Every structure is written in C-alpha cells, then in structure tokens.
Amino acid sequence: MAEGDNGIPAELVIDPAAAGDQAMCRPDALLDVAGAMSRDLLPRLESAGHRVPDLSFTAVGDWDVARGYAETMQRARIATVDTMGFVTELVSRVVEDLVATANTVRDADQRAGETARRTGSSGPAGSAG
C-alpha cells in the first residue's frame, strides 16, 4: 500500500471535491485498521502501565524531603498507570467501533443485495435491469 503525505494509504484518501453527496465505507479497510490496532498498539499500551518504575519508600530513607519526593513519585506513578489504563480502554473502544461499523456496513450491503434480488431491481432508484 502506497501512503500519501499524511500517512494514509492512497486508496483510502477521499477527495472531498470528487465525493459530492456520496458516502463510502470499506469494511475490509476498517477491519484491517482494527486488526492492526489490536495486534500492534493495544498490547504495547496494556504493558506500558506495568513498566512504570516504582520508587520504594524505604529506598529514600527517613529524611522528610526525600519522603516527600517519594510520595510525589508514588502519586505520579499511580496517575500514569491510571492514565495508561484509560487510554487503553479508549483505544479498545475505537477498535470495537471499527469492527461494529464494518459489520453494520456488510449487513446493510447484504440486505440491499437481497432486496434488489427480490424486487428484480439492478439499478439505482428502482430501475429494472
């Protein structure tokens, strides 16, 4: 797949001037993106929270300034782990939405095809063919 200047594969780029009132969805492209995110991005996000170093309170000793630093580091670590969990959840939702949209489009295409076969319509707006 050749990529354009913005990193989007050229065949997925839609020229707004040429699109008119038309909307197009490529379920396979959505599923490819969802698969790549599930395979490449989600595992890295899920493991990132576990790789945040933890500073032991006993490592800093009894000095009050060092204790304050350790407490700040502990709060920062917890916030970072929580944020990584939140980001992971959001990306997971995006993957689920991509799959759901692809499935909805495929179902709609199938229903439209069945309706066209039942009614004998092969062209736009009820034209016979």
VEXDREN-2710 file (C-alpha; in Angstrom, 1 decimal):
% VEXDREN-2710
k/r/px/py/pz
1/MET/0.0/0.0/0.0
2/ALA/1.5/3.3/-1.0
3/GLU/1.0/6.1/1.5
4/GLY/0.2/9.7/0.9
5/ASP/1.8/12.7/2.6
6/ASN/-0.3/12.3/5.8
7/GLY/0.4/8.5/6.2
8/ILE/-3.0/7.4/5.0
9/PRO/-2.9/4.8/2.2
10/ALA/-3.6/6.4/-1.1
11/GLU/-6.6/4.2/-1.9
12/LEU/-8.3/5.3/1.3
13/VAL/-8.0/9.0/0.7
14/ILE/-11.2/10.6/-0.5
15/ASP/-11.1/13.8/-2.4
16/PRO/-13.9/16.0/-1.0
17/ALA/-14.3/17.8/-4.3
18/ALA/-15.0/14.5/-6.1
19/ALA/-17.1/12.9/-3.4
20/GLY/-20.2/15.0/-3.8
21/ASP/-23.1/13.6/-1.8
22/GLN/-21.7/10.2/-1.8
23/ALA/-20.5/8.3/1.3
24/MET/-18.4/5.1/1.0
25/CYS/-17.3/2.7/3.6
26/ARG/-14.8/-0.1/3.0
27/PRO/-15.5/-2.7/5.7
28/ASP/-12.2/-4.6/4.9
29/ALA/-10.2/-1.4/5.4
30/LEU/-11.9/-0.8/8.8
31/LEU/-11.2/-4.4/9.8
32/ASP/-7.6/-4.0/8.7
33/VAL/-7.1/-0.9/10.9
34/ALA/-8.9/-2.6/13.8
35/GLY/-6.7/-5.7/13.5
36/ALA/-3.5/-3.6/13.3
37/MET/-4.5/-1.6/16.4
38/SER/-5.4/-4.8/18.3
39/ARG/-2.2/-6.5/17.2
40/ASP/0.3/-3.7/17.4
41/LEU/-1.0/-0.9/19.6
42/LEU/-3.2/-2.5/22.3
43/PRO/-0.5/-4.9/23.7
44/ARG/2.0/-2.1/24.0
45/LEU/-0.5/0.1/25.8
46/GLU/-1.5/-2.7/28.1
47/SER/2.1/-3.5/29.1
48/ALA/3.2/0.2/29.4
49/GLY/1.5/0.6/32.8
50/HIS/3.4/-2.4/34.1
51/ARG/6.7/-0.9/33.1
52/VAL/6.3/2.3/35.1
53/PRO/9.1/2.2/37.7
54/ASP/8.1/2.2/41.3
55/LEU/10.1/4.0/44.0
56/SER/10.1/2.2/47.3
57/PHE/9.5/4.4/50.3
58/THR/12.3/2.5/52.2
59/ALA/14.8/3.4/49.4
60/VAL/14.7/7.1/50.3
61/GLY/15.4/6.8/54.0
62/ASP/13.8/8.9/56.8
63/TRP/14.8/12.3/55.5
64/ASP/11.5/14.3/55.3
65/VAL/12.3/16.0/51.9
66/ALA/13.2/12.6/50.4
67/ARG/10.0/11.2/51.9
68/GLY/8.0/14.0/50.2
69/TYR/9.8/13.3/47.0
70/ALA/8.9/9.6/47.3
71/GLU/5.2/10.4/48.0
72/THR/5.1/12.7/44.9
73/MET/6.7/9.9/42.8
74/GLN/4.2/7.4/44.1
75/ARG/1.2/9.7/43.2
76/ALA/2.8/10.4/39.8
77/ARG/3.2/6.6/39.2
78/ILE/-0.4/5.9/40.1
79/ALA/-1.7/8.7/37.9
80/THR/0.5/7.5/35.0
81/VAL/-0.8/3.9/35.4
82/ASP/-4.4/5.1/35.6
83/THR/-4.0/7.3/32.5
84/MET/-2.4/4.4/30.6
85/GLY/-5.4/2.2/31.6
86/PHE/-7.8/5.0/30.4
87/VAL/-6.0/5.3/27.1
88/THR/-6.0/1.6/26.6
89/GLU/-9.8/1.5/27.3
90/LEU/-10.4/4.3/24.7
91/VAL/-8.3/2.5/22.0
92/SER/-10.2/-0.7/22.8
93/ARG/-13.5/1.1/22.2
94/VAL/-12.2/2.5/18.9
95/VAL/-11.3/-1.0/17.8
96/GLU/-14.8/-2.2/18.8
97/ASP/-16.4/0.7/17.0
98/LEU/-14.4/0.0/13.8
99/VAL/-15.5/-3.7/13.9
100/ALA/-19.1/-2.8/14.6
101/THR/-19.2/-0.2/11.8
102/ALA/-17.7/-2.7/9.3
103/ASN/-20.2/-5.4/10.4
104/THR/-23.1/-2.9/10.0
105/VAL/-22.0/-1.9/6.5
106/ARG/-21.6/-5.5/5.5
107/ASP/-25.1/-6.3/6.9
108/ALA/-26.6/-3.3/5.1
109/ASP/-24.9/-4.3/1.8
110/GLN/-26.2/-7.9/2.2
111/ARG/-29.8/-6.7/2.9
112/ALA/-29.7/-4.3/0.0
113/GLY/-28.5/-7.1/-2.3
114/GLU/-31.2/-9.4/-1.1
115/THR/-33.8/-6.7/-1.6
116/ALA/-32.6/-6.0/-5.1
117/ARG/-32.7/-9.7/-6.0
118/ARG/-36.3/-10.0/-4.5
119/THR/-37.6/-7.0/-6.4
120/GLY/-35.6/-7.6/-9.6
121/SER/-34.0/-4.2/-9.3
122/SER/-30.5/-3.9/-10.6
123/GLY/-30.1/-0.2/-11.0
124/PRO/-30.4/2.9/-8.9
125/ALA/-33.7/4.3/-7.8
126/GLY/-35.8/1.3/-8.7
127/SER/-34.7/1.0/-12.4
128/ALA/-35.3/-2.5/-13.7
129/GLY/-32.5/-4.5/-15.2
END
